[in-house]
């Protein structure tokens, strides 16, 4: 079973994503901030990360950089409510960028594609 690490400071988003990915047959681990994400990333060895950008403390771009330095082949999907982050050079290191929406179809398709 493929393992997804969900990183978002919003409890509602974590709950929604978790339920959707569990229904899709994935194992799901979640983190509320960048520091917890890096800890779980090392301990849990996820197959894919869905990562929010705007979080208190360490932002998602910094978390992405640290994860990619350790595991450059790890698929990371940046998920943000803000389209403009797509232009950030740091976001280009991600494998995909999905704007948050109540319709999770795009996110689920991206995850399916990246996990093969």
DRENTORKOL-3810 file (N, C-alpha, C; in nm, 4 decimals):
REM DRENTORKOL-3810
@n.u->0.0844; n.v->-0.1173; n.w->0.0000; ca.u->0.0000; ca.v->0.0000; ca.w->0.0000; c.u->0.0896; c.v->0.1244; c.w->0.0000
@n.u->0.0613; n.v->0.2170; n.w->-0.0887; ca.u->0.1385; ca.v->0.3409; ca.w->-0.0992; c.u->0.1026; c.v->0.4347; c.w->0.0151
@n.u->0.2055; n.v->0.5051; n.w->0.0658; ca.u->0.1869; ca.v->0.5947; ca.w->0.1800; c.u->0.2011; c.v->0.7401; c.w->0.1358
@n.u->0.1029; n.v->0.8211; n.w->0.1759; ca.u->0.1018; ca.v->0.9646; ca.w->0.1456; c.u->0.1200; c.v->1.0422; c.w->0.2752
@n.u->0.2101; n.v->1.1411; n.w->0.2714; ca.u->0.2251; ca.v->1.2346; ca.w->0.3824; c.u->0.1528; c.v->1.3626; c.w->0.3445
@n.u->0.0491; n.v->1.3992; n.w->0.4223; ca.u->-0.0275; ca.v->1.5219; ca.w->0.4007; c.u->0.0224; c.v->1.6275; c.w->0.4985
@n.u->0.0580; n.v->1.7452; n.w->0.4463; ca.u->0.1075; ca.v->1.8519; ca.w->0.5324; c.u->0.0236; c.v->1.9765; c.w->0.5093
@n.u->-0.0515; n.v->2.0163; n.w->0.6107; ca.u->-0.1348; ca.v->2.1365; ca.w->0.6015; c.u->-0.1677; c.v->2.1829; c.w->0.7425
@n.u->-0.1644; n.v->2.3133; n.w->0.7643; ca.u->-0.1945; ca.v->2.3664; ca.w->0.8970; c.u->-0.3446; c.v->2.3765; c.w->0.9230
@n.u->-0.4273; n.v->2.3568; n.w->0.8214; ca.u->-0.5729; ca.v->2.3638; ca.w->0.8389; c.u->-0.6296; c.v->2.2246; c.w->0.8660
@n.u->-0.6900; n.v->2.2101; n.w->0.9824; ca.u->-0.7438; ca.v->2.0806; ca.w->1.0237; c.u->-0.8476; c.v->2.0274; c.w->0.9251
@n.u->-0.9338; n.v->2.1147; n.w->0.8757; ca.u->-1.0381; ca.v->2.0725; ca.w->0.7818; c.u->-0.9814; c.v->2.0158; c.w->0.6529
@n.u->-0.8757; n.v->2.0774; n.w->0.6032; ca.u->-0.8108; ca.v->2.0280; ca.w->0.4806; c.u->-0.7477; c.v->1.8913; c.w->0.5068
@n.u->-0.6757; n.v->1.8798; n.w->0.6185; ca.u->-0.6133; ca.v->1.7507; ca.w->0.6517; c.u->-0.7188; c.v->1.6410; c.w->0.6611
@n.u->-0.8309; n.v->1.6704; n.w->0.7267; ca.u->-0.9375; ca.v->1.5719; ca.w->0.7425; c.u->-0.9948; c.v->1.5322; c.w->0.6065
@n.u->-1.0278; n.v->1.6323; n.w->0.5245; ca.u->-1.0861; ca.v->1.6056; ca.w->0.3924; c.u->-0.9919; c.v->1.5229; c.w->0.3054
@n.u->-0.8656; n.v->1.5657; n.w->0.2948; ca.u->-0.7675; ca.v->1.4933; ca.w->0.2131; c.u->-0.7475; c.v->1.3513; c.w->0.2663
@n.u->-0.7360; n.v->1.3397; n.w->0.3985; ca.u->-0.7140; ca.v->1.2080; ca.w->0.4593; c.u->-0.8269; c.v->1.1117; c.w->0.4231
@n.u->-0.9514; n.v->1.1572; n.w->0.4406; ca.u->-1.0661; ca.v->1.0710; ca.w->0.4099; c.u->-1.0682; c.v->1.0312; c.w->0.2622
@n.u->-1.0426; n.v->1.1259; n.w->0.1746; ca.u->-1.0434; ca.v->1.0981; ca.w->0.0306; c.u->-0.9351; c.v->0.9970; c.w->-0.0071
@n.u->-0.8136; n.v->1.0148; n.w->0.0475; ca.u->-0.7042; ca.v->0.9242; ca.w->0.0116; c.u->-0.7190; c.v->0.7875; c.w->0.0766
@n.u->-0.7768; n.v->0.7817; n.w->0.1957; ca.u->-0.8071; ca.v->0.6514; ca.w->0.2552; c.u->-0.9073; c.v->0.5765; c.w->0.1675
@n.u->-1.0091; n.v->0.6471; n.w->0.1186; ca.u->-1.1081; ca.v->0.5867; ca.w->0.0288; c.u->-1.0448; c.v->0.5365; c.w->-0.1006
@n.u->-0.9358; n.v->0.6018; n.w->-0.1425; ca.u->-0.8652; ca.v->0.5614; ca.w->-0.2649; c.u->-0.7710; c.v->0.4440; c.w->-0.2403
@n.u->-0.7573; n.v->0.4018; n.w->-0.1127; ca.u->-0.6747; ca.v->0.2860; ca.w->-0.0816; c.u->-0.5315; c.v->0.3171; c.w->-0.0406
@n.u->-0.5023; n.v->0.4409; n.w->-0.0067; ca.u->-0.3682; ca.v->0.4775; ca.w->0.0366; c.u->-0.3587; c.v->0.4776; c.w->0.1888
@n.u->-0.2380; n.v->0.4548; n.w->0.2396; ca.u->-0.2095; ca.v->0.4780; ca.w->0.3814; c.u->-0.1806; c.v->0.6272; c.w->0.3933
@n.u->-0.2289; n.v->0.6921; n.w->0.4985; ca.u->-0.2151; ca.v->0.8371; ca.w->0.5106; c.u->-0.1550; c.v->0.8737; c.w->0.6467
@n.u->-0.0533; n.v->0.9586; n.w->0.6393; ca.u->0.0095; ca.v->1.0162; ca.w->0.7584; c.u->-0.0034; c.v->1.1666; c.w->0.7414
@n.u->-0.0318; n.v->1.2402; n.w->0.8499; ca.u->-0.0463; ca.v->1.3848; ca.w->0.8334; c.u->0.0398; c.v->1.4611; c.w->0.9323
@n.u->0.0694; n.v->1.5860; n.w->0.8950; ca.u->0.1493; ca.v->1.6761; ca.w->0.9768; c.u->0.0878; c.v->1.8149; c.w->0.9700
@n.u->0.1001; n.v->1.8911; n.w->1.0798; ca.u->0.0362; ca.v->2.0230; ca.w->1.0860; c.u->0.1294; c.v->2.1387; c.w->1.0511
@n.u->0.2607; n.v->2.1120; n.w->1.0412; ca.u->0.3540; ca.v->2.2195; ca.w->1.0070; c.u->0.4810; c.v->2.1606; c.w->0.9451
@n.u->0.5706; n.v->2.2475; n.w->0.9035; ca.u->0.6917; ca.v->2.2028; ca.w->0.8365; c.u->0.7820; c.v->2.1184; c.w->0.9228
@n.u->0.7984; n.v->2.1565; n.w->1.0473; ca.u->0.8862; ca.v->2.0815; ca.w->1.1373; c.u->0.8350; c.v->1.9389; c.w->1.1582
@n.u->0.7045; n.v->1.9266; n.w->1.1845; ca.u->0.6460; ca.v->1.7933; ca.w->1.2019; c.u->0.6540; c.v->1.7141; c.w->1.0717
@n.u->0.6364; n.v->1.7823; n.w->0.9592; ca.u->0.6440; ca.v->1.7161; ca.w->0.8289; c.u->0.7815; c.v->1.6534; c.w->0.8069
@n.u->0.8876; n.v->1.7271; n.w->0.8380; ca.u->1.0225; ca.v->1.6743; ca.w->0.8181; c.u->1.0501; c.v->1.5558; c.w->0.9108
@n.u->0.9989; n.v->1.5632; n.w->1.0320; ca.u->1.0143; ca.v->1.4520; ca.w->1.1265; c.u->0.9441; c.v->1.3266; c.w->1.0733
@n.u->0.8192; n.v->1.3424; n.w->1.0283; ca.u->0.7438; ca.v->1.2271; ca.w->0.9779; c.u->0.7983; c.v->1.1789; c.w->0.8430
@n.u->0.8494; n.v->1.2691; n.w->0.7635; ca.u->0.9120; ca.v->1.2351; ca.w->0.6357; c.u->1.0276; c.v->1.1371; c.w->0.6597
@n.u->1.1095; n.v->1.1649; n.w->0.7597; ca.u->1.2249; ca.v->1.0781; ca.w->0.7893; c.u->1.1808; c.v->0.9470; c.w->0.8520
@n.u->1.0837; n.v->0.9529; n.w->0.9419; ca.u->1.0400; ca.v->0.8337; ca.w->1.0144; c.u->0.9506; c.v->0.7424; c.w->0.9297
@n.u->0.8584; n.v->0.8003; n.w->0.8552; ca.u->0.7554; ca.v->0.7226; ca.w->0.7842; c.u->0.7946; c.v->0.6811; c.w->0.6426
@n.u->0.8906; n.v->0.7500; n.w->0.5816; ca.u->0.9352; ca.v->0.7209; ca.w->0.4440; c.u->0.8156; c.v->0.7133; c.w->0.3461
@n.u->0.7408; n.v->0.8241; n.w->0.3302; ca.u->0.6239; ca.v->0.8215; ca.w->0.2419; c.u->0.6634; c.v->0.8017; c.w->0.0951
@n.u->0.5659; n.v->0.7560; n.w->0.0168; ca.u->0.5852; ca.v->0.7394; ca.w->-0.1274; c.u->0.5562; c.v->0.8680; c.w->-0.2019
@n.u->0.4820; n.v->0.9598; n.w->-0.1381; ca.u->0.4430; ca.v->1.0867; ca.w->-0.1989; c.u->0.4068; c.v->1.1841; c.w->-0.0876
@n.u->0.4298; n.v->1.3145; n.w->-0.1130; ca.u->0.3953; ca.v->1.4180; ca.w->-0.0158; c.u->0.3019; c.v->1.5185; c.w->-0.0816
@n.u->0.1923; n.v->1.5522; n.w->-0.0135; ca.u->0.1050; ca.v->1.6624; ca.w->-0.0534; c.u->0.1321; c.v->1.7726; c.w->0.0494
@n.u->0.1834; n.v->1.8862; n.w->0.0002; ca.u->0.2430; ca.v->1.9867; ca.w->0.0870; c.u->0.1817; c.v->2.1247; c.w->0.0655
@n.u->0.1271; n.v->2.1805; n.w->0.1732; ca.u->0.0767; ca.v->2.3180; ca.w->0.1707; c.u->0.1962; c.v->2.4130; c.w->0.1651
@n.u->0.1771; n.v->2.5324; n.w->0.1105; ca.u->0.2861; ca.v->2.6296; ca.w->0.1032; c.u->0.2829; c.v->2.7236; c.w->0.2226
@n.u->0.1692; n.v->2.7866; n.w->0.2472; ca.u->0.1591; ca.v->2.8874; ca.w->0.3527; c.u->0.1240; c.v->2.8227; c.w->0.4852
@n.u->0.2262; n.v->2.8108; n.w->0.5704; ca.u->0.2072; ca.v->2.7556; ca.w->0.7038; c.u->0.2866; c.v->2.8416; c.w->0.8009
@n.u->0.2445; n.v->2.8464; n.w->0.9274; ca.u->0.3235; ca.v->2.9208; ca.w->1.0250; c.u->0.4598; c.v->2.8534; c.w->1.0443
@n.u->0.5609; n.v->2.9327; n.w->1.0742; ca.u->0.6949; ca.v->2.8770; ca.w->1.0903; c.u->0.7563; c.v->2.8505; c.w->0.9541
@n.u->0.8052; n.v->2.7308; n.w->0.9346; ca.u->0.8694; ca.v->2.6919; ca.w->0.8089; c.u->0.7646; c.v->2.6755; c.w->0.6995
@n.u->0.7815; n.v->2.7457; n.w->0.5875; ca.u->0.6824; ca.v->2.7341; ca.w->0.4801; c.u->0.7081; c.v->2.6107; c.w->0.3937
@n.u->0.6123; n.v->2.5801; n.w->0.3093; ca.u->0.6192; ca.v->2.4603; ca.w->0.2265; c.u->0.7342; c.v->2.4582; c.w->0.1283
@n.u->0.7763; n.v->2.5746; n.w->0.0782; ca.u->0.8885; ca.v->2.5787; ca.w->-0.0166; c.u->1.0169; c.v->2.5327; c.w->0.0529
@n.u->1.0391; n.v->2.5768; n.w->0.1764; ca.u->1.1570; ca.v->2.5344; ca.w->0.2518; c.u->1.1510; c.v->2.3852; c.w->0.2844
@n.u->1.0325; n.v->2.3364; n.w->0.3219; ca.u->1.0150; ca.v->2.1932; ca.w->0.3494; c.u->1.0453; c.v->2.1133; c.w->0.2223
@n.u->0.9934; n.v->2.1595; n.w->0.1102; ca.u->1.0175; ca.v->2.0940; ca.w->-0.0186; c.u->1.1672; c.v->2.0843; c.w->-0.0472
@n.u->1.2391; n.v->2.1932; n.w->-0.0299; ca.u->1.3838; ca.v->2.1928; ca.w->-0.0553; c.u->1.4556; c.v->2.0886; c.w->0.0298
@n.u->1.4205; n.v->2.0847; n.w->0.1579; ca.u->1.4872; ca.v->1.9899; ca.w->0.2470; c.u->1.4544; c.v->1.8451; c.w->0.2107
@n.u->1.3290; n.v->1.8188; n.w->0.1754; ca.u->1.2908; ca.v->1.6829; ca.w->0.1367; c.u->1.3615; c.v->1.6406; c.w->0.0090
@n.u->1.3674; n.v->1.7303; n.w->-0.0885; ca.u->1.4290; ca.v->1.6973; ca.w->-0.2179; c.u->1.5809; c.v->1.6814; c.w->-0.2056
@n.u->1.6431; n.v->1.7485; n.w->-0.1092; ca.u->1.7871; ca.v->1.7298; ca.w->-0.0887; c.u->1.8144; c.v->1.5876; c.w->-0.0398
@n.u->1.7258; n.v->1.5358; n.w->0.0426; ca.u->1.7438; ca.v->1.4019; ca.w->0.0979; c.u->1.6941; c.v->1.2922; c.w->0.0025
@n.u->1.5804; n.v->1.3183; n.w->-0.0630; ca.u->1.5211; ca.v->1.2187; ca.w->-0.1544; c.u->1.4744; c.v->1.2889; c.w->-0.2820
@n.u->1.5682; n.v->1.3153; n.w->-0.3746; ca.u->1.5334; ca.v->1.3916; ca.w->-0.4958; c.u->1.4263; c.v->1.3261; c.w->-0.5830
@n.u->1.4105; n.v->1.1950; n.w->-0.5716; ca.u->1.3128; ca.v->1.1237; ca.w->-0.6549; c.u->1.1737; c.v->1.1183; c.w->-0.5932
@n.u->1.1574; n.v->1.1678; n.w->-0.4701; ca.u->1.0277; ca.v->1.1636; ca.w->-0.4028; c.u->0.9280; c.v->1.2575; c.w->-0.4708
@n.u->0.8119; n.v->1.2067; n.w->-0.5138; ca.u->0.7109; ca.v->1.2954; ca.w->-0.5719; c.u->0.6491; c.v->1.3862; c.w->-0.4651
@n.u->0.6486; n.v->1.5167; n.w->-0.4933; ca.u->0.5902; ca.v->1.6148; ca.w->-0.4026; c.u->0.4901; c.v->1.6994; c.w->-0.4801
@n.u->0.3678; n.v->1.7078; n.w->-0.4284; ca.u->0.2628; ca.v->1.7905; ca.w->-0.4873; c.u->0.2429; c.v->1.9105; c.w->-0.3953
@n.u->0.2698; n.v->2.0294; n.w->-0.4469; ca.u->0.2407; ca.v->2.1499; ca.w->-0.3702; c.u->0.0929; c.v->2.1812; c.w->-0.3858
@n.u->0.0294; n.v->2.2143; n.w->-0.2751; ca.u->-0.1137; ca.v->2.2436; ca.w->-0.2752; c.u->-0.1326; c.v->2.3764; c.w->-0.2037
@n.u->-0.1878; n.v->2.4726; n.w->-0.2738; ca.u->-0.2058; ca.v->2.6044; ca.w->-0.2142; c.u->-0.3373; c.v->2.6647; c.w->-0.2610
@n.u->-0.3902; n.v->2.7532; n.w->-0.1796; ca.u->-0.5102; ca.v->2.8263; ca.w->-0.2184; c.u->-0.4761; c.v->2.9395; c.w->-0.3147
@n.u->-0.3472; n.v->2.9640; n.w->-0.3341; ca.u->-0.3026; ca.v->3.0801; ca.w->-0.4116; c.u->-0.2340; c.v->3.0394; c.w->-0.5413
@n.u->-0.2936; n.v->3.0768; n.w->-0.6524; ca.u->-0.2403; ca.v->3.0472; ca.w->-0.7849; c.u->-0.1028; c.v->3.1107; c.w->-0.8062
@n.u->-0.0788; n.v->3.2292; n.w->-0.7468; ca.u->0.0450; ca.v->3.3030; ca.w->-0.7752; c.u->0.1715; c.v->3.2317; c.w->-0.7285
@n.u->0.1601; n.v->3.1388; n.w->-0.6338; ca.u->0.2797; ca.v->3.0661; ca.w->-0.5909; c.u->0.3349; c.v->2.9774; c.w->-0.7018
@n.u->0.2527; n.v->2.9478; n.w->-0.7996; ca.u->0.2980; ca.v->2.8645; ca.w->-0.9106; c.u->0.4160; c.v->2.9287; c.w->-0.9824
@n.u->0.4276; n.v->3.0605; n.w->-0.9733; ca.u->0.5369; ca.v->3.1324; ca.w->-1.0396; c.u->0.6654; c.v->3.1337; c.w->-0.9564
@n.u->0.6583; n.v->3.0959; n.w->-0.8291; ca.u->0.7748; ca.v->3.0956; ca.w->-0.7406; c.u->0.8760; c.v->2.9920; c.w->-0.7895
@n.u->1.0004; n.v->3.0314; n.w->-0.8008; ca.u->1.1039; ca.v->2.9397; ca.w->-0.8486; c.u->1.1156; c.v->2.8158; c.w->-0.7615
@n.u->1.0957; n.v->2.8313; n.w->-0.6304; ca.u->1.1034; ca.v->2.7169; ca.w->-0.5412; c.u->0.9959; c.v->2.6139; c.w->-0.5698
@n.u->0.8813; n.v->2.6587; n.w->-0.6174; ca.u->0.7717; ca.v->2.5670; ca.w->-0.6486; c.u->0.8054; c.v->2.4791; c.w->-0.7682
@n.u->0.8975; n.v->2.5245; n.w->-0.8507; ca.u->0.9346; ca.v->2.4458; ca.w->-0.9688; c.u->1.0023; c.v->2.3151; c.w->-0.9322
@n.u->1.0538; n.v->2.3045; n.w->-0.8102; ca.u->1.1163; ca.v->2.1802; ca.w->-0.7654; c.u->1.0122; c.v->2.0736; c.w->-0.7333
@n.u->0.8860; n.v->2.1149; n.w->-0.7226; ca.u->0.7805; ca.v->2.0164; ca.w->-0.6952; c.u->0.7472; c.v->1.9432; c.w->-0.8248
@n.u->0.6819; n.v->1.8299; n.w->-0.8101; ca.u->0.6434; ca.v->1.7512; ca.w->-0.9276; c.u->0.5131; c.v->1.8005; c.w->-0.9874
@n.u->0.4272; n.v->1.8557; n.w->-0.9042; ca.u->0.2992; ca.v->1.9108; ca.w->-0.9487; c.u->0.2596; c.v->2.0235; c.w->-0.8552
@n.u->0.1703; n.v->2.1097; n.w->-0.9045; ca.u->0.1169; ca.v->2.2198; ca.w->-0.8242; c.u->-0.0333; c.v->2.2195; c.w->-0.8444
@n.u->-0.1077; n.v->2.2062; n.w->-0.7362; ca.u->-0.2534; ca.v->2.2002; ca.w->-0.7449; c.u->-0.3110; c.v->2.3109; c.w->-0.6562
@n.u->-0.4003; n.v->2.3903; n.w->-0.7123; ca.u->-0.4682; ca.v->2.4934; ca.w->-0.6351; c.u->-0.5807; c.v->2.4257; c.w->-0.5566
@n.u->-0.5868; n.v->2.4549; n.w->-0.4265; ca.u->-0.6881; ca.v->2.3931; ca.w->-0.3403; c.u->-0.8285; c.v->2.4239; c.w->-0.3907
@n.u->-0.9123; n.v->2.3215; n.w->-0.3788; ca.u->-1.0500; ca.v->2.3332; ca.w->-0.4238; c.u->-1.1332; c.v->2.2329; c.w->-0.3448
@n.u->-1.2626; n.v->2.2569; n.w->-0.3369; ca.u->-1.3495; ca.v->2.1583; ca.w->-0.2721; c.u->-1.3650; c.v->2.0342; c.w->-0.3594
@n.u->-1.3355; n.v->2.0477; n.w->-0.4889; ca.u->-1.3363; ca.v->1.9341; ca.w->-0.5806; c.u->-1.1950; c.v->1.8762; c.w->-0.5844
@n.u->-1.1780; n.v->1.7577; n.w->-0.5280; ca.u->-1.0447; ca.v->1.6978; ca.w->-0.5171; c.u->-1.0074; c.v->1.6113; c.w->-0.6368
@n.u->-1.0860; n.v->1.6171; n.w->-0.7427; ca.u->-1.0608; ca.v->1.5323; ca.w->-0.8582; c.u->-0.9212; c.v->1.5547; c.w->-0.9172
@n.u->-0.8826; n.v->1.6815; n.w->-0.9368; ca.u->-0.7507; ca.v->1.7101; ca.w->-0.9944; c.u->-0.6393; c.v->1.6565; c.w->-0.9045
@n.u->-0.6492; n.v->1.6806; n.w->-0.7750; ca.u->-0.5471; ca.v->1.6335; ca.w->-0.6816; c.u->-0.5376; c.v->1.4813; c.w->-0.6847
@n.u->-0.6498; n.v->1.4121; n.w->-0.6828; ca.u->-0.6500; ca.v->1.2651; ca.w->-0.6840; c.u->-0.5897; c.v->1.2112; c.w->-0.8140
@n.u->-0.6195; n.v->1.2774; n.w->-0.9257; ca.u->-0.5624; ca.v->1.2333; ca.w->-1.0538; c.u->-0.4109; c.v->1.2528; c.w->-1.0562
@n.u->-0.3634; n.v->1.3650; n.w->-1.0035; ca.u->-0.2203; ca.v->1.3928; ca.w->-0.9972; c.u->-0.1506; c.v->1.2872; c.w->-0.9106
@n.u->-0.2080; n.v->1.2567; n.w->-0.7958; ca.u->-0.1496; ca.v->1.1565; ca.w->-0.7058; c.u->-0.1458; c.v->1.0211; c.w->-0.7744
@n.u->-0.2541; n.v->0.9803; n.w->-0.8383; ca.u->-0.2579; ca.v->0.8515; ca.w->-0.9098; c.u->-0.1494; c.v->0.8456; c.w->-1.0157
@n.u->-0.1330; n.v->0.9535; n.w->-1.0903; ca.u->-0.0326; ca.v->0.9591; ca.w->-1.1971; c.u->0.1089; c.v->0.9466; c.w->-1.1388
@n.u->0.1371; n.v->1.0207; n.w->-1.0318; ca.u->0.2715; ca.v->1.0196; ca.w->-0.9739; c.u->0.3066; c.v->0.8888; c.w->-0.9055
@n.u->0.2070; n.v->0.8207; n.w->-0.8499; ca.u->0.2334; ca.v->0.6940; ca.w->-0.7819; c.u->0.2260; c.v->0.5751; c.w->-0.8777
@n.u->0.1855; n.v->0.6030; n.w->-1.0010; ca.u->0.1851; ca.v->0.5013; ca.w->-1.1052; c.u->0.0918; c.v->0.3888; c.w->-1.0774
END
